[in-house]
Amino acid sequence: MRLKDRTAIVIGAGQSPGQGIGNGRATCLRFAQEGARVLCVDRDLASAEETAGLAGHGAAAFAAEVTQEATLAAAIADCVARWGRLDILHYNVGVSIAGGDAPPTDITEEAFDRVTAINLRGFVMSVKHALPAMRRQGSGVILSISSAAAIESYPLVAYKTSKAAMIAFTEQVAIQNAEHGIRCNTILPGLMDTPMAVDTRVRATGRTRAEVEAARNARVPLRRRMGTAWDVANAALFLASDEAGFITGVALPVDGGQVVKIG
């Protein structure tokens, strides 16, 4: 088992309304399947508890609001108190349209602050409180979900800038903590068939799910089909495992070739 006896916190472990499974829940299940004890953290405690029940293997749930540093600190403290260590921190939180995101000419101050607080500041604060435990151990893995939108054309300003900043922060944490045996990497999902990505757009645009799916599928080079949460979860599992033991400071696209540039 690739994560045997490891402890992991997945922030954003619940499930957005809609069809299928989200990245956070899928990652919790994959981590648990590979032997990790997982603390499933979400603002929606009932959803986190459902994820923990599906994961099994001693998984537990904890309620935290990523815009409130104290609740993130409490989640990390709970993991250390519960299992004696923190091996993996995975920040799997993001919002765009649902947060009021808009093009640069239309964005409001409130919407920009809301999206940035959720996508970026919550990640920074989570890392702030995870690092002391990992440094004491002399090891640890920090993962996050950025986005392919960070490195390609994307119309909405707050999501793009916050997800791009996550890459810069990942690089900073990686180089400043390499001497402590801590690795830090981020995943850049492309067009994914998840409730957050697809069903949010269905609600926002009034189009059918089939119409949204078709438009997104057509933009994916590989098999003209969106990826799934399992694609992202498997990438997270690899980066969390010893198989990626010499990989740090990397932004890994999981996108079916969407961001490939040739010539």
C-alpha positions in Angstrom: 0.0 0.0 0.0 1.5 3.3 -1.1 0.4 5.4 1.9 0.5 2.7 4.6 0.5 4.3 8.1 0.5 7.9 6.7 -1.9 10.5 8.0 -3.5 13.0 5.6 -5.7 16.0 5.8 -7.8 16.8 2.7 -9.4 20.2 2.9 -12.4 20.4 0.6 -13.3 16.8 1.2 -17.0 17.3 0.8 -19.2 17.2 -2.3 -20.7 20.0 -4.4 -24.3 19.5 -5.5 -24.6 17.6 -8.8 -23.8 14.4 -10.7 -20.7 12.3 -10.1 -17.9 12.7 -7.6 -15.7 15.7 -6.9 -11.9 15.9 -6.7 -11.8 16.1 -2.9 -14.0 13.1 -2.2 -12.2 11.0 -4.8 -8.8 11.8 -3.3 -9.9 10.9 0.2 -11.1 7.5 -1.1 -7.9 6.9 -3.0 -5.7 7.9 0.0 -7.6 5.6 2.3 -7.5 2.7 -0.2 -3.7 3.0 -0.2 -3.5 2.8 3.6 -3.7 6.4 4.8 -5.8 7.6 7.7 -7.6 10.6 6.3 -9.1 13.6 8.1 -11.9 14.8 5.8 -12.2 18.6 6.2 -15.0 20.7 4.8 -17.3 23.6 5.7 -20.2 21.2 5.3 -19.6 18.7 8.2 -22.4 16.3 7.0 -20.7 16.1 3.6 -17.3 15.5 5.1 -18.8 12.8 7.3 -20.3 11.1 4.3 -16.9 11.2 2.6 -15.2 9.7 5.7 -17.8 6.9 5.8 -17.2 6.1 2.2 -13.4 6.2 2.7 -13.4 3.9 5.8 -10.0 2.9 7.1 -10.5 5.0 10.2 -11.2 8.2 8.3 -12.7 11.0 10.3 -14.5 14.3 9.6 -13.9 17.9 10.7 -15.7 21.1 10.0 -13.6 24.1 8.9 -14.2 27.3 7.0 -11.2 28.1 4.8 -11.7 31.9 5.1 -11.2 31.6 8.9 -7.6 30.8 9.8 -8.6 29.6 13.3 -10.7 26.7 12.0 -7.9 25.6 9.6 -5.4 25.6 12.5 -7.9 23.6 14.6 -8.2 21.0 11.8 -4.5 20.5 11.6 -4.2 20.4 15.4 -6.9 17.8 15.5 -5.0 15.6 13.0 -1.8 15.8 15.0 -3.6 15.1 18.3 -5.6 12.2 16.8 -2.8 10.4 15.1 0.4 11.9 16.4 1.7 13.3 13.1 0.7 15.0 9.8 2.2 13.4 6.7 0.1 14.9 3.9 -1.8 18.2 3.6 -3.9 18.5 0.5 -5.7 21.8 -0.2 -8.6 21.0 -2.6 -10.7 24.1 -2.5 -11.7 26.5 -5.3 -14.4 28.8 -6.5 -15.0 30.9 -9.5 -18.4 31.6 -11.0 -20.2 30.7 -7.7 -18.0 33.3 -6.0 -19.0 36.1 -8.3 -15.9 36.0 -10.5 -16.0 38.1 -13.7 -13.8 39.6 -16.4 -11.4 42.4 -15.4 -13.8 45.1 -16.5 -16.7 43.7 -14.5 -15.1 42.3 -11.3 -16.2 43.8 -8.0 -13.9 44.3 -5.0 -16.1 42.0 -2.9 -16.1 39.2 -5.5 -12.3 39.4 -6.0 -11.7 39.3 -2.3 -14.1 36.4 -1.8 -12.5 34.2 -4.5 -9.0 35.1 -3.5 -9.7 34.3 0.2 -11.0 30.9 -0.7 -8.6 29.9 -3.4 -5.3 31.4 -2.2 -5.4 32.7 1.4 -6.9 29.5 2.8 -4.1 27.5 1.2 -1.5 29.9 2.6 -3.0 29.7 6.1 -3.3 25.9 5.9 0.4 25.6 5.0 1.3 28.1 7.8 -0.1 25.7 10.4 1.0 22.5 8.8 4.7 23.3 8.4 5.6 23.3 12.1 4.4 19.7 12.6 6.1 18.6 9.4 9.4 20.3 10.3 9.4 18.6 13.6 9.0 15.2 11.9 11.6 16.0 9.2 9.1 15.0 6.5 5.8 15.9 4.9 4.0 16.4 1.6 2.0 19.5 0.7 -0.4 19.3 -2.2 -3.0 21.6 -3.7 -5.3 22.0 -6.6 -4.5 24.9 -8.8 -5.9 24.9 -12.4 -4.9 24.8 -16.0 -6.5 28.2 -16.1 -3.5 29.5 -14.3 -1.3 29.0 -17.4 -3.7 29.5 -20.3 -6.3 31.9 -21.4 -9.2 32.2 -19.0 -11.8 35.0 -19.0 -12.4 35.4 -15.2 -9.8 37.4 -13.3 -10.0 36.3 -9.7 -9.9 32.6 -10.4 -7.0 32.9 -12.8 -4.9 35.2 -10.7 -5.5 33.2 -7.5 -4.7 29.9 -9.1 -1.6 31.3 -10.7 -0.5 32.6 -7.3 -0.9 29.1 -5.9 1.8 27.9 -8.3 4.2 30.7 -7.1 3.5 29.8 -3.5 4.0 26.1 -4.1 7.5 26.9 -5.5 8.3 29.1 -2.6 7.3 26.5 0.0 9.1 23.8 -1.9 12.5 25.5 -2.0 12.2 26.9 1.5 11.4 23.6 3.1 13.4 21.1 1.1 16.0 21.0 3.8 13.3 19.8 6.2 12.4 16.9 3.9 9.1 18.5 2.9 7.9 18.3 -0.6 5.3 20.7 -2.1 3.6 20.3 -5.5 0.4 21.5 -7.1 -2.0 19.9 -9.6 -3.5 21.8 -12.6 -6.7 20.1 -13.6 -8.0 20.9 -17.0 -11.6 20.5 -18.1 -13.1 18.0 -15.6 -16.5 16.3 -15.3 -17.1 17.1 -11.7 -20.1 18.7 -9.9 -18.2 21.9 -9.2 -17.0 22.3 -12.8 -20.1 21.2 -14.7 -23.2 21.5 -12.5 -22.2 25.0 -11.3 -22.1 26.1 -14.9 -25.5 24.4 -15.6 -27.0 26.4 -12.8 -25.3 29.7 -13.8 -26.1 29.6 -17.5 -29.4 27.8 -17.7 -28.0 25.3 -20.3 -28.6 21.6 -19.9 -25.9 19.4 -18.5 -25.6 17.7 -21.9 -24.9 21.0 -23.6 -22.3 22.0 -21.0 -20.6 18.6 -21.3 -20.5 18.7 -25.1 -19.0 22.1 -25.2 -16.3 21.2 -22.7 -15.6 17.8 -24.2 -14.9 19.4 -27.6 -12.1 21.5 -26.1 -10.1 18.4 -24.8 -7.4 17.1 -27.2 -7.2 13.6 -25.7 -10.2 11.6 -26.9 -12.4 14.7 -26.8 -13.6 13.9 -23.4 -13.2 15.6 -20.1 -11.3 14.1 -17.3 -12.8 12.8 -14.0 -12.1 13.3 -10.4 -10.3 10.0 -10.3 -7.7 11.4 -12.7 -7.0 14.2 -10.3 -7.1 11.8 -7.3 -4.6 9.4 -8.9 -2.3 12.3 -9.6 -2.5 13.4 -6.0 -1.9 9.8 -4.8 1.3 9.6 -6.9 2.6 13.0 -5.7 1.8 12.0 -2.1 3.6 8.7 -2.4 7.3 7.8 -2.1 7.2 7.2 -5.9 7.4 11.0 -6.2 10.0 11.3 -3.5 12.4 13.3 -5.7 9.7 15.7 -7.1 9.0 19.0 -5.5 8.0 22.5 -6.7 6.1 21.1 -9.6 2.9 22.2 -11.2 1.5 19.1 -12.8 -1.2 19.5 -15.6 -3.9 16.8 -15.5 -5.7 18.0 -18.6 -5.7 15.7 -21.6 -3.2 17.9 -23.4 -5.2 21.1 -23.0 -2.2 23.3 -22.2 0.2 21.8 -24.6 1.9 24.4 -26.8 3.9 23.3 -29.9 5.8 25.6 -32.2 
